[in-house]
């Protein structure tokens, strides 16, 4: 993710969080390509906005979350994910 300022007028409700997923590695350090079917069941991301009832998360937290949780949305040309705070596995 670039260090550019993200200008989003978006406020998640209740215990939802808005995140930007990290790009997946498509090949290993040794140059071996990783097929999509071999990717792990968790994704990494950065929290961009939190709902008013979120207790554990704050903006800019790096998180791990279940790959199949959340809803992808498009704002402008970027794709973001909205998920419940309970679906976040851990802060890293």
DANOR-V72138 format. One record per residue. PSI is psi in degrees with one decimal (none if undefined). NEAR is the number of other ideal C-beta (glycine too) atoms within 8 Angstrom. Layout:
PSI	NEAR
PSI	NEAR
//
This chain:
135.1	6
164.8	3
9.7	3
151.0	4
131.0	3
120.7	6
87.1	4
126.7	9
82.3	4
124.2	8
110.8	6
149.3	11
152.3	6
-116.9	7
25.0	9
154.1	12
148.2	16
126.9	13
160.4	15
118.7	11
143.6	10
148.7	9
140.3	5
146.3	6
128.3	6
-12.3	5
155.6	7
172.0	7
-27.9	3
-2.6	4
6.9	6
128.1	6
137.9	6
119.4	9
155.1	5
-33.3	4
-16.1	4
-4.6	5
151.3	7
169.1	4
3.2	5
153.1	9
159.6	10
151.6	9
176.4	12
132.2	11
126.0	14
-30.7	11
149.3	10
149.3	12
164.0	12
-17.1	6
3.1	6
129.6	12
-31.5	5
-24.3	6
152.2	12
164.7	7
140.0	7
2.0	6
139.1	9
127.4	8
161.1	15
137.9	9
158.2	14
131.5	9
-29.9	9
6.6	4
157.2	8
173.2	10
126.6	6
136.4	7
157.1	8
128.8	8
111.8	7
-125.1	4
-0.9	3
151.0	7
130.4	7
169.3	14
136.7	13
129.4	11
163.6	13
145.7	9
-34.5	14
-20.9	5
-4.4	10
127.4	13
-40.9	8
161.5	6
132.9	8
none	6
//
